[in-house]
Amino acid sequence: MLVQDLSPAAAQLHAALPQTQCQRCGYPDCASYAQAIAHDGVPINQCPPGGNEGIARLAVLTGRPVIPLNPAFGQVQERTMAFIDEDWCIGCTLCIKACPVDAIVGASKQMHTIIETVCTGCELCVPACPVDCIEIEIATPGLNGWAAWSQSQADEALNRYQK
């Protein structure tokens, strides 16, 4: 779903989400989750990357109470980043197709790598890899939610996702 297709209420909620496009909320992207909150009454506690501050932001915008993150969608944790063990990469391009923000570069039958400054830590590349050469590491030790992710990073991730 594109941001310009959102209702004004959903657009406000969308702006409060971290834009990792990780799908942990159960929706294909942050825009779809925002739309569901605004129009379908979906709970505001389904975004692990947003953490407790993300829930608080959504609560203010919706007038709903702050509630803990629903553990069915994950847990509040430090922001992660994916790394490819380049010695094991077979160049299949499946991780490139899975990455919502084009943080992975490479070509068919050639080694791939992840642009660290662009990776949102969504982890969607991990199950796509047929040779298990992608590792997830903590990118922000001791920091989670919006303390580990800035508005400028969210804006950049959204721009990359929409391209």
N, CA and C of each residue as an Amber inpcrd file, in Angstrom:
protein
   489
   0.8410000  -1.1750000   0.0000000   0.0000000   0.0000000   0.0000000
   0.8900000   1.2430000   0.0000000   0.5300000   2.2110000  -0.7970000
   1.3060000   3.4450000  -0.8850000   0.7930000   4.4680000   0.1210000
   1.6900000   5.2940000   0.6050000   1.3400000   6.3080000   1.5940000
   0.2620000   7.2420000   1.0660000   0.3340000   7.6040000  -0.2080000
  -0.6530000   8.5350000  -0.7650000  -2.0610000   7.9360000  -0.8180000
  -2.1770000   6.6250000  -0.6650000  -3.4840000   5.9700000  -0.6660000
  -4.1280000   5.9280000   0.7220000  -3.4020000   6.3820000   1.7280000
  -3.9090000   6.3240000   3.0950000  -4.8780000   7.4570000   3.3840000
  -5.8410000   7.1760000   4.2400000  -6.7230000   8.2270000   4.7420000
  -5.8910000   9.1530000   5.6330000  -6.3670000  10.3510000   5.9190000
  -5.6050000  11.2510000   6.8000000  -5.3060000  10.6360000   8.1730000
  -6.2700000   9.9370000   8.7570000  -6.0460000   9.3020000  10.0610000
  -4.9740000   8.2230000   9.9610000  -5.0520000   7.4070000   8.9370000
  -4.0570000   6.3480000   8.7420000  -2.6860000   6.9370000   8.4350000
  -2.6370000   8.0370000   7.7090000  -1.3570000   8.6740000   7.3960000
  -0.6550000   9.1590000   8.6640000  -1.4120000   9.6820000   9.6160000
  -0.8210000  10.1030000  10.8940000  -0.2460000   8.9100000  11.6410000
  -0.9910000   7.8300000  11.6740000  -0.5150000   6.6190000  12.3450000
   0.7170000   6.0600000  11.6380000   0.6730000   6.0760000  10.3290000
   1.7950000   5.5890000   9.5380000   3.0710000   6.3560000   9.8590000
   2.9640000   7.6490000  10.0290000   4.1240000   8.4790000  10.3390000
   4.7200000   8.1410000  11.7080000   3.9390000   7.5280000  12.5860000
   4.4180000   7.1590000  13.9200000   5.0690000   5.7790000  13.9460000
   4.9950000   5.0440000  12.8460000   5.5790000   3.7060000  12.7750000
   7.0270000   3.7800000  12.2920000   7.8540000   2.7930000  12.6550000
   9.2850000   2.8700000  12.3530000   9.6930000   2.5850000  10.9130000
   8.7850000   2.1330000  10.0690000   9.0530000   1.9070000   8.6400000
  10.0730000   0.8180000   8.3710000  10.1590000  -0.1710000   9.2480000
  11.0550000  -1.2910000   8.9790000  10.4650000  -2.2390000   7.9490000
   9.1490000  -2.1680000   7.7220000   8.4510000  -3.0130000   6.7460000
   8.6980000  -4.4900000   7.0390000   8.7980000  -4.8380000   8.3170000
   9.2070000  -6.1880000   8.7260000   8.0930000  -7.2290000   8.6870000
   6.8600000  -6.8020000   8.6210000   5.6950000  -7.6860000   8.5530000
   5.4090000  -8.4060000   9.8650000   6.1080000  -8.0810000  10.9400000
   5.8610000  -8.7470000  12.2210000   4.4760000  -8.4380000  12.7680000
   3.9000000  -7.3230000  12.3670000   2.5660000  -6.9220000  12.8220000
   1.4650000  -7.7690000  12.1970000   1.8220000  -8.5450000  11.2030000
   0.8450000  -9.3580000  10.5040000   0.3510000  -8.7320000   9.2080000
   0.8940000  -7.5810000   8.8630000   0.5040000  -6.8730000   7.6480000
   1.7130000  -6.7800000   6.7190000   1.4970000  -6.6170000   5.4110000
   2.6170000  -6.6230000   4.4620000   3.5330000  -5.4110000   4.5500000
   3.0720000  -4.3380000   5.1870000   3.9190000  -3.1570000   5.3510000
   3.3270000  -2.2430000   6.4100000   4.0760000  -1.2160000   6.7580000
   3.6390000  -0.2870000   7.8050000   2.3660000   0.4600000   7.4060000
   2.2230000   0.7760000   6.1400000   1.0310000   1.4950000   5.6750000
  -0.2290000   0.6510000   5.8680000  -0.1470000  -0.6230000   5.5660000
  -1.3080000  -1.5040000   5.7320000  -1.6780000  -1.6470000   7.2040000
  -0.6820000  -1.7250000   8.0650000  -0.9590000  -1.7980000   9.5070000
  -1.6140000  -0.5020000   9.9820000  -1.1000000   0.6350000   9.5540000
  -1.6880000   1.9190000   9.9390000  -3.1370000   2.0190000   9.4760000
  -3.3920000   1.5870000   8.2640000  -4.7620000   1.6090000   7.7230000
  -5.6790000   0.7190000   8.5720000  -5.1800000  -0.4420000   8.9670000
  -5.9810000  -1.3720000   9.7620000  -6.2590000  -0.8170000  11.1600000
  -5.2960000  -0.1280000  11.7430000  -5.5200000   0.5030000  13.0430000
  -6.6030000   1.5670000  12.9070000  -6.4580000   2.4040000  11.8910000
  -7.3710000   3.5350000  11.7170000  -8.7930000   3.1180000  11.3640000
  -8.9460000   2.0780000  10.5730000 -10.2740000   1.7750000  10.0300000
 -10.8780000   0.4500000  10.4510000 -10.0540000  -0.4410000  10.9710000
 -10.5750000  -1.7520000  11.3470000 -10.4750000  -2.0160000  12.8450000
  -9.9820000  -1.0480000  13.5940000  -9.8710000  -1.2150000  15.0380000
  -8.8060000  -2.1950000  15.4810000  -7.8290000  -2.4620000  14.6200000
  -6.7490000  -3.3800000  14.9690000  -5.9700000  -2.7840000  16.1510000
  -5.5490000  -3.6110000  17.0910000  -4.8020000  -3.1020000  18.2440000
  -3.5180000  -2.3750000  17.8620000  -3.1160000  -1.4630000  18.7300000
  -1.9280000  -0.6390000  18.4900000  -0.6500000  -1.2800000  19.0050000
  -0.7280000  -2.5050000  19.4800000   0.4270000  -3.1440000  20.1280000
   0.9850000  -4.3200000  19.3430000   1.0800000  -4.1670000  18.0340000
   1.5570000  -5.2540000  17.1800000   2.8740000  -4.9470000  16.4790000
   3.5860000  -3.9010000  16.8690000   4.8060000  -3.4830000  16.1750000
   6.0280000  -3.5880000  17.0950000   6.6940000  -4.7470000  17.1050000
   7.8810000  -4.8770000  17.9540000   8.9840000  -3.8450000  17.6840000
   9.2920000  -3.5140000  16.4220000  10.3540000  -2.5240000  16.2120000
  10.0370000  -1.1450000  16.8040000   8.7650000  -0.7990000  16.9100000
   8.4010000   0.4790000  17.5080000   8.5710000   0.4900000  19.0070000
   8.5300000  -0.6880000  19.6010000   8.7220000  -0.8060000  21.0440000
   7.6360000  -0.0980000  21.8380000   7.9290000   0.1290000  23.0890000
   6.9570000   0.7650000  23.9840000   6.6660000   2.2020000  23.5720000
   7.6890000   2.9110000  23.1070000   7.4510000   4.2860000  22.6590000
   6.5510000   4.3090000  21.4310000   6.7130000   3.3370000  20.5520000
   5.8460000   3.2530000  19.3760000   4.3930000   3.0530000  19.7750000
   4.1590000   2.1920000  20.7540000   2.7960000   1.9780000  21.2440000
   2.2610000   3.2650000  21.8590000   3.1030000   3.9590000  22.6230000
   2.6800000   5.2240000  23.2360000   2.3320000   6.2620000  22.1700000
   3.1150000   6.3280000  21.1010000   2.8240000   7.2700000  20.0040000
   1.4650000   6.9560000  19.3640000   1.2350000   5.6680000  19.1130000
  -0.0390000   5.2650000  18.5050000  -1.2020000   5.5200000  19.4560000
  -0.9800000   5.3370000  20.7460000  -2.0350000   5.5840000  21.7440000
  -2.4550000   7.0490000  21.7290000  -1.4890000   7.9370000  21.6560000
  -1.8040000   9.3690000  21.6170000  -2.6370000   9.6950000  20.3820000
  -2.2560000   9.1540000  19.2550000  -2.9550000   9.4500000  18.0090000
  -4.3520000   8.8380000  17.9290000  -4.5340000   7.6980000  18.5690000
  -5.8270000   7.0140000  18.4870000  -6.7370000   7.2930000  19.6790000
  -6.1710000   7.8320000  20.7490000  -6.9530000   8.0270000  21.9620000
  -7.1760000   6.7380000  22.7400000  -6.4720000   5.6930000  22.3630000
  -6.5820000   4.4130000  23.0540000  -5.5560000   4.3490000  24.1910000
  -5.7760000   3.4600000  25.1520000  -4.7970000   3.3390000  26.2440000
  -3.5070000   2.6580000  25.7710000  -2.4210000   2.9880000  26.4490000
  -1.1510000   2.3090000  26.2020000  -1.2720000   0.9080000  26.7860000
  -0.9410000  -0.0890000  25.9800000  -0.9790000  -1.4730000  26.4150000
   0.3430000  -2.1360000  26.0290000   0.7160000  -3.1970000  26.7160000
   1.9940000  -3.8500000  26.3840000   1.9670000  -4.4590000  24.9820000
   3.1510000  -4.6210000  24.4290000   3.2900000  -5.2810000  23.1350000
   2.7000000  -6.6800000  23.2390000   1.9080000  -7.0540000  22.2550000
   1.3290000  -8.3870000  22.2070000   2.4500000  -9.3720000  21.8530000
   2.7720000 -10.3040000  22.7500000   3.8900000 -11.2240000  22.4900000
   3.6790000 -12.1360000  21.2790000   2.4530000 -12.2350000  20.7920000
   2.2110000 -13.0360000  19.5860000   2.9080000 -12.4410000  18.3700000
   3.2900000 -11.1600000  18.4550000   3.9240000 -10.4790000  17.3210000
   5.4200000 -10.2880000  17.5160000   5.9390000 -10.7600000  18.6280000
   7.3610000 -10.6240000  18.9130000   7.5760000  -9.9720000  20.2520000
   8.7740000  -9.5380000  20.4630000   9.1140000  -8.8950000  21.7210000
   9.8920000  -7.6220000  21.4510000   9.8480000  -6.7300000  22.4210000
  10.6620000  -5.5240000  22.3270000  12.1070000  -5.9740000  22.4970000
  12.9410000  -5.6220000  21.5430000  14.3420000  -6.0360000  21.5800000
  15.2100000  -4.9760000  20.9370000  16.5020000  -5.1520000  21.1060000
  17.4260000  -4.2480000  20.4450000  17.2550000  -4.3640000  18.9360000
  17.5860000  -3.2980000  18.2370000  17.4910000  -3.3410000  16.7790000
  18.5550000  -4.2810000  16.2450000  18.1600000  -5.0470000  15.2480000
  19.0850000  -6.0100000  14.6620000  19.5070000  -5.5780000  13.2610000
  20.5110000  -6.2640000  12.7760000  20.9950000  -6.0300000  11.4240000
  21.4260000  -7.3690000  10.8480000  21.2010000  -7.5540000   9.5790000
  21.5850000  -8.7950000   8.9080000  22.9810000  -8.6630000   8.3060000
  23.6950000  -9.7770000   8.3160000  25.0120000  -9.8620000   7.6880000
  25.0640000 -11.1390000   6.8720000  25.6560000 -11.0710000   5.7000000
  25.8080000 -12.2420000   4.8450000  27.2200000 -12.7790000   4.9780000
  27.3160000 -14.0700000   5.2600000  28.6200000 -14.7340000   5.2510000
  28.9600000 -14.9250000   3.7740000  29.7830000 -14.0600000   3.2730000
  30.0520000 -14.0070000   1.8350000  30.7490000 -15.2660000   1.3150000
  31.3880000 -16.0260000   2.2000000  32.0180000 -17.2730000   1.7690000
  30.9890000 -18.3440000   1.4280000  29.7970000 -18.2270000   2.0050000
  28.7610000 -19.2360000   1.7920000  27.6980000 -18.7970000   0.7960000
  27.6460000 -17.5270000   0.4700000  26.6160000 -17.0070000  -0.4420000
  26.7770000 -17.6330000  -1.8330000  25.6730000 -18.1100000  -2.3830000
  25.7080000 -18.7330000  -3.7170000  25.1660000 -17.8060000  -4.8050000
  24.7620000 -16.5980000  -4.4210000  24.2940000 -15.6430000  -5.4200000
  22.9290000 -15.9600000  -5.9890000  22.0500000 -16.5140000  -5.1900000
  20.7390000 -16.9380000  -5.7050000  19.7660000 -15.7650000  -5.9050000
  20.0110000 -14.6420000  -5.2860000  19.2080000 -13.4040000  -5.3310000
  17.8990000 -13.4810000  -4.5440000  17.6270000 -14.5730000  -3.8490000
  16.3800000 -14.6630000  -3.0860000  16.3350000 -13.6520000  -1.9470000
  17.4690000 -13.3820000  -1.3310000  17.5020000 -12.3840000  -0.2600000
  17.2440000 -10.9830000  -0.8070000  17.7520000 -10.7120000  -1.9890000
  17.5300000  -9.4050000  -2.6160000  16.0380000  -9.1830000  -2.8470000
  15.3640000 -10.2080000  -3.3360000  13.9200000 -10.1150000  -3.5870000
  13.1350000  -9.9600000  -2.2950000  13.6260000 -10.5280000  -1.1950000
  12.9120000 -10.4750000   0.0790000  13.0940000  -9.1470000   0.8120000
  14.1650000  -8.4350000   0.5290000  14.4760000  -7.2060000   1.2650000
  13.5470000  -6.0680000   0.8480000  12.7670000  -5.5410000   1.7950000
  11.8140000  -4.4930000   1.4310000  12.4340000  -3.1240000   1.1840000
  13.6800000  -2.9350000   1.6090000  14.2950000  -1.6150000   1.4710000
  15.5540000  -1.6260000   0.6010000  15.7280000  -2.6690000  -0.1860000
  16.8720000  -2.7720000  -1.0950000  18.2090000  -2.5570000  -0.3880000
  18.3650000  -3.2110000   0.7540000  19.6130000  -3.0930000   1.5070000
  20.6430000  -4.1320000   1.0840000  20.2650000  -5.0290000   0.1670000
  21.1650000  -6.0900000  -0.2590000  21.5600000  -5.8570000  -1.7100000
  22.8490000  -5.9320000  -1.9540000  23.3450000  -5.7490000  -3.3180000
  24.0980000  -6.9960000  -3.7570000  24.0570000  -7.2410000  -5.0420000
  24.7260000  -8.3900000  -5.6280000  24.0400000  -8.7290000  -6.9370000
  24.5460000  -9.7370000  -7.5900000  23.9820000 -10.1670000  -8.8650000
  23.8540000 -11.6850000  -8.8550000  23.0850000 -12.1780000  -9.7770000
  22.8750000 -13.6180000  -9.8800000  24.2150000 -14.3500000 -10.0090000
  24.3690000 -15.3760000  -9.1950000  25.5520000 -16.2310000  -9.1770000
  26.8100000 -15.4900000  -8.7100000  26.6040000 -14.3520000  -8.0350000
  27.7230000 -13.6210000  -7.4460000  27.3970000 -13.3600000  -5.9790000
  28.4220000 -13.1620000  -5.2080000  28.2710000 -12.9250000  -3.7900000
  27.4490000 -11.6580000  -3.5410000  26.6300000 -11.7000000  -2.4830000
  25.8170000 -10.5480000  -2.0900000  26.3520000  -9.9660000  -0.7930000
  26.0000000  -8.7360000  -0.5430000  26.3650000  -8.0950000   0.7170000
  25.2350000  -7.1730000   1.1420000  25.2160000  -6.8460000   2.4080000
  24.1670000  -5.9880000   2.9630000  24.7640000  -4.6290000   3.2640000
  24.0770000  -3.5870000   2.8340000  24.4880000  -2.2150000   3.1320000
  24.0270000  -1.9350000   4.5600000  24.9630000  -1.9230000   5.4910000
  24.6340000  -1.8280000   6.9110000  23.8180000  -0.5860000   7.2570000
  24.1250000   0.5300000   6.6520000  23.4310000   1.7710000   6.9890000
  21.9920000   1.7860000   6.4900000  21.6340000   0.8570000   5.6360000
  20.2950000   0.8130000   5.0440000  19.4340000  -0.3010000   5.6460000
  20.0610000  -1.3390000   6.1690000  19.3240000  -2.4840000   6.7220000
  18.4300000  -2.0350000   7.8790000  17.1600000  -2.4320000   7.8220000
  16.2080000  -2.0860000   8.8860000  16.1040000  -3.1780000   9.9440000
  16.7700000  -4.2930000   9.7350000  16.6970000  -5.3860000  10.6950000
  15.4080000  -6.1720000  10.6270000  14.7380000  -6.1180000   9.4980000
  13.4370000  -6.7870000   9.3610000  13.5570000  -8.3050000   9.4060000
  14.7020000  -8.8260000   9.0470000  15.0070000 -10.2580000   9.0600000
  14.2540000 -11.0650000   7.9970000  13.6230000 -10.4140000   7.0360000
  12.8960000 -11.1380000   5.9900000  13.8380000 -11.8910000   5.0510000
  15.0920000 -11.5070000   5.0180000  16.0550000 -12.1870000   4.1630000
  16.4490000 -13.5570000   4.7110000  16.3630000 -13.7320000   6.0130000
  16.8380000 -14.9710000   6.6420000  16.0940000 -16.2020000   6.1310000
  14.7580000 -16.2430000   6.1920000  14.0910000 -17.4470000   5.6970000
  14.1800000 -17.6150000   4.1820000  14.4910000 -16.5520000   3.4660000
  14.6070000 -16.6360000   2.0050000  15.8990000 -17.3170000   1.5670000
  16.9010000 -17.3140000   2.4140000  18.2130000 -17.8450000   2.0400000
  18.2340000 -19.3710000   2.0860000  18.5130000 -20.0080000   0.9510000
  18.5100000 -21.4720000   0.9230000  19.7600000 -22.1210000   1.5230000
  20.8160000 -21.3470000   1.7590000  22.0520000 -21.9210000   2.2910000
  22.3790000 -21.4140000   3.6920000  21.4630000 -20.6930000   4.3040000
  21.6010000 -20.2380000   5.6840000  22.8940000 -19.4540000   5.9130000
  23.1700000 -18.5170000   5.0070000  24.4040000 -17.7420000   5.1370000
  24.1680000 -16.3440000   5.7120000  22.9600000 -16.0820000   6.2030000
  22.6510000 -14.7580000   6.7420000  22.5460000 -14.8480000   8.2580000
  23.3000000 -13.9940000   8.9200000  23.2890000 -13.9310000  10.3770000
  22.6160000 -12.6380000  10.8080000  21.9790000 -12.6930000  11.9570000
  21.3650000 -11.5060000  12.5510000  22.1740000 -11.1390000  13.7860000
  22.5670000  -9.8820000  13.8610000  23.3340000  -9.3950000  15.0020000
  22.6550000  -8.1670000  15.5880000  22.9420000  -7.9100000  16.8270000
  22.4100000  -6.7340000  17.5050000  23.1490000  -5.5040000  16.9800000
  22.3820000  -4.5280000  16.5290000  22.9790000  -3.2970000  15.9910000
  23.0380000  -2.1840000  17.0350000  22.1600000  -2.2760000  18.0300000
  22.0670000  -1.2040000  19.0350000  22.0180000  -1.8100000  20.4300000
  23.1330000  -2.3050000  20.9380000  23.1200000  -2.9370000  22.2630000
  22.5100000  -2.0220000  23.3350000  21.5420000  -2.5660000  24.0520000
  20.9100000  -1.8190000  25.1380000  19.8270000  -0.8470000  24.7070000
  19.6290000  -0.6630000  23.4130000  18.6200000   0.2780000  22.9250000
  17.5900000  -0.4590000  22.0920000  16.3180000  -0.1420000  22.3000000
  15.2650000  -0.7570000  21.4920000  14.2400000   0.2900000  21.0960000
  13.3180000  -0.1130000  20.2410000  12.2600000   0.7930000  19.7970000
  12.8290000   2.0630000  19.1910000  12.1700000   3.1760000  19.4890000
  12.5890000   4.4530000  18.9280000  13.9060000   4.9600000  19.5130000
  14.3610000   4.3840000  20.6140000  15.6770000   4.7390000  21.1500000
  16.7890000   4.1620000  20.2680000  16.4530000   3.1260000  19.4860000
  17.4330000   2.4760000  18.6130000  17.2570000   2.8470000  17.1560000
  16.2830000   3.6750000  16.8620000  15.9170000   3.9540000  15.4740000
  15.4610000   5.3990000  15.4100000  16.0340000   6.1890000  14.5420000
  15.7030000   7.6120000  14.4710000  14.6250000   7.8830000  13.4200000
  14.0370000   9.0430000  13.5170000  13.0490000   9.4390000  12.5180000
  13.6870000   9.5500000  11.1370000  14.9330000  10.0020000  11.0660000
  15.5830000  10.0990000   9.7530000  15.8270000   8.7040000   9.1610000
  16.1390000   7.7200000  10.0060000  16.2850000   6.3550000   9.5080000
  14.9440000   5.8190000   9.0140000  13.8790000   6.1240000   9.7470000
  12.5430000   5.6800000   9.3290000  12.1690000   6.3320000   7.9990000
  12.4610000   7.6060000   7.8570000  12.1540000   8.3040000   6.6080000
  12.9280000   7.7130000   5.4290000  14.2080000   7.4190000   5.6580000
  15.0210000   6.8290000   4.5890000  14.4970000   5.4390000   4.2190000
  14.1500000   4.6390000   5.2320000  13.6260000   3.2930000   4.9590000
  12.3240000   3.3740000   4.1720000  11.4540000   4.3100000   4.5150000
  10.1990000   4.4820000   3.7750000  10.4750000   4.8760000   2.3310000
  11.3900000   5.8060000   2.1330000  11.7200000   6.2190000   0.7630000
  12.2750000   5.0520000  -0.0510000  13.1180000   4.2410000   0.5370000
  13.6900000   3.0980000  -0.1740000  12.5920000   2.0650000  -0.4650000
  11.6780000   1.8850000   0.4710000  10.5970000   0.9140000   0.2980000
   9.6720000   1.3180000  -0.8440000   9.4050000   2.6100000  -0.9640000
   8.4550000   3.0830000  -1.9610000   9.0320000   3.1600000  -3.3670000
  10.3220000   3.0040000  -3.5040000  10.9390000   3.0660000  -4.8410000
  10.6830000   1.8100000  -5.6130000
